[in-house]
Amino acid sequence: MKKILKKLLRSILRYTSFLPDSFVVSAKYFGRLHRIPNIENPSRFTEWLQWYKINYRNDVMHECVDKYTVRQYVEAHGCGQYLNELYQICDNANDIDYDSLPDSFVIKTTDGGNGDNVYVCRDKSKINIKEVNSKVNSWLNSKLGVTGREWAYEGNNKSRIVVEKFLEDPDSLDGSIDDYKLLCFNGKFRYLWVDKNRYSNHKRGFWNEDLEFLQNVVSDHPTFDVEPKLPSNIKEMIVLAEQLSAEFPFARVDFYNIRGKITFGEITFYPWSGYVQFSPDSFDFELGKFCTTKL
């Protein structure tokens, strides 16, 4: 149902492209959070993200949000060894060479996000290739013409399809991988959030720049009852995140960390699109302290 509503909303928004960015993001912000955002002089992180969408322009962002071209960006910043193994890149799912693929793999479109437009194959012998291809092709160019006002995704080339190695954590209870998301402002790491057990009992926790667990901070998923232990190479991830985010006022850099092996996930600029309610509400202002509207 949630995906159907999202598609319906996207269809509606295609007919509002003539409306100013400030009006659209303010209306969506009010609809989600029931308050009017101060976009001109934001003090909240969620308000500032609306300002960021409307005002900040850096063509490199287009490269970073594309699941294929971001690989070039990561390599250019000396972090190529942390990329997941790429099997194939193509324009149409019918061009995927399944015979050359291992038994397990992941197919995704280059403009996917938030876990959308991803197909996980755990056993190639059990899939219906025709159905998989049809599903994957239906995802192509889903962001073209969508007026979410997330500038980094606008104006991108038509999306393509990447096939990558399937990452699996032998220690996982539900088959998911722990996801480490580092919030960096002007190239400086400030906060970490970690997602665990995404497929069964999804928990999300926050840590500050001193790696102190923030037990009382909650976003859109419950936090951990007991503080999880961070991997021993967390500081290596921080260094990498700061390298990859240095040229932007804000970027969230994501990594997987499986038994000490770090793998780059993605770079995103508008987490939750800025439409999230933190508890306590003061955390929104704490994050906002690191934001700047000076270009």
C-alpha positions as CSV (number, residue, x, y, z in Angstrom):
1,M,0.0,0.0,0.0
2,K,2.8,2.4,0.9
3,K,4.5,1.9,-2.5
4,I,1.1,2.4,-4.3
5,L,0.6,5.7,-2.4
6,K,4.1,6.9,-3.3
7,K,3.5,6.2,-7.0
8,L,0.2,8.0,-6.8
9,L,1.8,11.0,-5.2
10,R,4.6,11.1,-7.8
11,S,1.9,11.1,-10.6
12,I,0.2,14.0,-8.9
13,L,3.4,15.9,-8.4
14,R,4.2,15.7,-12.1
15,Y,1.4,18.1,-12.7
16,T,2.7,20.7,-10.2
17,S,6.1,21.3,-11.8
18,F,5.1,24.9,-12.5
19,L,4.8,25.7,-8.8
20,P,7.8,27.3,-7.1
21,D,10.2,25.0,-5.2
22,S,9.6,27.0,-1.9
23,F,5.9,26.5,-2.1
24,V,6.1,22.7,-2.8
25,V,8.6,21.9,-0.1
26,S,6.8,24.1,2.4
27,A,3.5,22.4,1.7
28,K,5.0,18.9,1.9
29,Y,6.8,19.9,5.1
30,F,3.6,21.2,6.7
31,G,1.7,18.1,5.5
32,R,4.2,15.7,7.1
33,L,5.3,17.6,10.2
34,H,2.3,19.9,10.8
35,R,4.4,23.1,11.1
36,I,5.4,25.8,8.7
37,P,9.2,25.7,7.9
38,N,11.4,28.7,8.2
39,I,13.4,28.2,5.0
40,E,15.0,31.6,4.7
41,N,16.5,31.5,8.2
42,P,16.4,27.8,9.2
43,S,17.3,26.8,12.7
44,R,16.2,23.2,12.4
45,F,18.1,20.6,10.4
46,T,14.8,19.6,8.7
47,E,14.2,23.2,7.7
48,W,17.7,23.6,6.4
49,L,17.4,20.5,4.2
50,Q,14.5,22.4,2.4
51,W,16.9,25.3,2.0
52,Y,19.6,23.0,0.7
53,K,17.2,21.5,-1.9
54,I,16.2,24.9,-3.2
55,N,19.5,26.9,-3.0
56,Y,22.6,24.7,-3.2
57,R,23.9,23.7,-6.6
58,N,26.9,21.6,-7.3
59,D,27.0,19.5,-10.4
60,V,29.2,16.9,-8.7
61,M,26.0,16.0,-6.7
62,H,24.5,14.5,-9.8
63,E,27.5,12.1,-10.1
64,C,27.2,11.2,-6.4
65,V,23.5,10.2,-6.4
66,D,23.9,7.9,-9.4
67,K,24.6,4.4,-8.3
68,Y,27.1,3.9,-11.1
69,T,28.8,7.2,-11.6
70,V,29.4,7.5,-7.8
71,R,31.9,4.7,-8.3
72,Q,34.1,7.1,-10.3
73,Y,33.7,9.7,-7.6
74,V,34.8,7.3,-4.9
75,E,37.7,6.1,-6.9
76,A,38.8,9.7,-7.7
77,H,38.9,10.3,-3.9
78,G,41.2,7.4,-3.2
79,C,38.6,5.1,-1.8
80,G,38.1,2.7,-4.8
81,Q,39.1,-0.4,-2.7
82,Y,36.0,0.0,-0.6
83,L,33.6,-0.3,-3.6
84,N,31.4,-3.4,-3.9
85,E,32.2,-5.7,-6.8
86,L,30.4,-4.7,-10.0
87,Y,29.3,-7.5,-12.3
88,Q,27.4,-5.7,-15.0
89,I,26.0,-2.3,-16.2
90,C,23.3,-2.1,-18.8
91,D,20.4,0.1,-20.1
92,N,17.8,-2.6,-20.1
93,A,17.2,-5.7,-17.9
94,N,16.8,-7.9,-20.9
95,D,20.5,-7.3,-21.6
96,I,21.6,-8.8,-18.3
97,D,23.8,-11.9,-18.9
98,Y,22.4,-14.2,-16.2
99,D,24.6,-17.1,-17.3
100,S,27.8,-15.3,-16.2
101,L,26.4,-14.3,-12.8
102,P,27.0,-16.2,-9.6
103,D,24.1,-17.9,-7.8
104,S,23.4,-14.7,-5.7
105,F,23.6,-11.1,-6.8
106,V,21.8,-7.7,-6.5
107,I,20.1,-5.8,-9.3
108,K,19.4,-2.1,-8.8
109,T,18.7,1.0,-10.9
110,T,21.1,3.8,-10.8
111,D,18.5,6.3,-9.5
112,G,17.1,4.2,-6.7
113,G,17.2,5.2,-3.1
114,N,15.8,4.4,0.4
115,G,15.9,0.7,-0.4
116,D,13.6,1.2,-3.5
117,N,14.4,-0.3,-6.9
118,V,16.5,-3.1,-5.6
119,Y,16.1,-6.8,-6.4
120,V,18.0,-9.3,-4.3
121,C,18.6,-12.8,-5.8
122,R,19.8,-15.4,-3.3
123,D,19.4,-18.4,-5.6
124,K,19.5,-17.9,-9.4
125,S,18.1,-21.3,-10.0
126,K,14.8,-20.3,-8.4
127,I,14.0,-17.0,-10.1
128,N,11.8,-16.3,-13.1
129,I,14.1,-14.2,-15.3
130,K,11.3,-12.8,-17.4
131,E,9.4,-11.6,-14.4
132,V,12.6,-10.2,-12.8
133,N,13.4,-8.3,-16.0
134,S,9.9,-6.9,-16.2
135,K,10.0,-5.7,-12.6
136,V,13.4,-4.1,-13.0
137,N,12.6,-2.4,-16.2
138,S,9.5,-0.8,-14.6
139,W,11.8,1.0,-12.2
140,L,13.8,2.7,-14.9
141,N,13.7,6.5,-14.9
142,S,11.3,6.6,-11.9
143,K,12.8,9.9,-10.8
144,L,12.7,11.7,-14.1
145,G,10.1,14.4,-14.1
146,V,9.3,13.8,-10.4
147,T,9.0,17.1,-8.6
148,G,10.4,16.1,-5.3
149,R,12.5,19.2,-5.6
150,E,15.6,17.3,-4.6
151,W,17.9,19.1,-7.0
152,A,20.7,16.5,-7.0
153,Y,18.4,14.0,-8.7
154,E,17.0,16.5,-11.3
155,G,18.6,16.7,-14.6
156,N,20.4,13.4,-14.3
157,N,20.7,11.1,-17.3
158,K,18.3,8.3,-17.8
159,S,18.8,5.6,-15.3
160,R,20.6,2.4,-15.9
161,I,20.8,-1.0,-14.3
162,V,23.8,-2.2,-12.2
163,V,24.3,-5.8,-11.1
164,E,26.5,-6.2,-8.0
165,K,27.8,-8.7,-5.6
166,F,25.3,-9.8,-3.0
167,L,26.7,-8.8,0.4
168,E,25.8,-11.2,3.3
169,D,26.6,-11.0,7.0
170,P,27.0,-14.5,8.5
171,D,26.3,-13.1,11.9
172,S,23.0,-11.4,10.9
173,L,19.8,-12.7,12.6
174,D,17.5,-11.8,9.7
175,G,19.7,-11.7,6.6
176,S,20.2,-7.9,6.7
177,I,23.5,-6.0,6.9
178,D,24.3,-3.4,9.5
179,D,24.2,0.0,7.8
180,Y,26.5,2.8,9.1
181,K,25.4,6.3,8.1
182,L,27.8,9.2,8.8
183,L,26.4,12.7,8.8
184,C,29.1,15.1,7.7
185,F,28.9,18.9,7.6
186,N,31.5,20.8,5.5
187,G,33.6,17.7,5.5
188,K,33.5,17.1,9.3
189,F,31.9,14.1,10.8
190,R,29.3,15.1,13.4
191,Y,26.8,12.2,14.0
192,L,26.5,8.6,13.2
193,W,23.4,6.5,12.9
194,V,23.3,2.8,12.6
195,D,20.5,0.5,11.2
196,K,20.2,-3.1,12.3
197,N,17.8,-6.0,11.6
198,R,16.1,-4.1,8.8
199,Y,14.0,-7.1,7.8
200,S,12.6,-8.2,11.1
201,N,12.9,-5.8,14.1
202,H,14.4,-2.7,12.5
203,K,16.2,-0.5,15.1
204,R,18.0,2.7,14.5
205,G,20.4,4.4,16.9
206,F,22.4,7.7,17.0
207,W,25.9,8.5,18.2
208,N,27.6,11.9,18.4
209,E,31.0,12.8,17.1
210,D,32.7,11.5,20.2
211,L,31.0,8.2,19.5
212,E,28.8,8.5,22.6
213,F,25.5,6.6,22.2
214,L,22.5,8.9,22.3
215,Q,20.0,6.6,24.0
216,N,17.2,9.1,24.1
217,V,17.3,10.1,20.4
218,V,14.7,8.5,18.1
219,S,13.7,9.2,14.5
220,D,11.4,7.1,12.5
221,H,12.4,3.7,14.0
222,P,12.8,2.7,17.6
223,T,16.3,2.9,19.1
224,F,18.2,0.1,20.7
225,D,17.4,-1.1,24.2
226,V,21.0,-1.9,24.8
227,E,23.9,0.1,23.2
228,P,25.3,-1.9,20.4
229,K,29.1,-2.2,20.1
230,L,30.5,-0.3,17.2
231,P,33.1,-2.0,15.0
232,S,36.7,-1.6,15.9
233,N,37.4,0.2,12.6
234,I,34.7,2.8,13.0
235,K,37.3,5.6,12.9
236,E,38.5,4.4,9.5
237,M,34.9,4.9,8.3
238,I,34.9,8.4,9.7
239,V,38.1,9.3,7.8
240,L,36.6,7.9,4.6
241,A,33.3,9.8,5.1
242,E,35.2,13.0,5.7
243,Q,37.2,12.5,2.5
244,L,34.1,11.8,0.4
245,S,32.0,14.7,1.8
246,A,34.6,17.4,1.9
247,E,33.3,19.5,-0.9
248,F,29.7,19.7,0.3
249,P,27.9,21.7,3.0
250,F,26.3,18.4,4.0
251,A,26.4,14.8,2.9
252,R,25.5,11.5,4.5
253,V,28.0,8.8,3.6
254,D,27.0,5.2,4.1
255,F,29.0,2.1,4.6
256,Y,28.5,-1.6,5.4
257,N,30.9,-3.3,7.7
258,I,30.9,-7.1,7.7
259,R,33.3,-8.7,10.1
260,G,35.7,-5.7,9.7
261,K,35.4,-5.4,6.0
262,I,34.2,-1.9,5.0
263,T,32.1,-1.6,1.8
264,F,30.9,1.8,0.5
265,G,27.1,2.1,0.3
266,E,26.0,5.4,-1.1
267,I,26.1,9.2,-0.7
268,T,22.9,11.1,-0.1
269,F,22.2,14.8,0.5
270,Y,18.6,14.9,1.7
271,P,17.9,12.2,4.3
272,W,14.2,11.6,4.8
273,S,13.9,14.5,2.3
274,G,13.9,16.6,5.5
275,Y,10.5,15.2,6.5
276,V,11.2,13.5,9.8
277,Q,10.2,14.1,13.4
278,F,12.9,13.6,15.9
279,S,12.3,12.8,19.6
280,P,13.3,14.8,21.5
281,D,12.4,17.7,19.1
282,S,15.6,19.5,20.3
283,F,17.7,17.1,18.3
284,D,16.5,18.8,15.1
285,F,18.0,22.0,16.4
286,E,21.2,20.3,17.5
287,L,21.7,19.1,14.0
288,G,20.8,22.5,12.7
289,K,23.7,24.1,14.5
290,F,26.1,22.6,12.0
291,C,24.2,23.9,9.0
292,T,25.1,27.1,7.1
293,T,23.2,29.1,4.5
294,K,26.3,30.9,3.3
295,L,27.3,29.9,-0.2
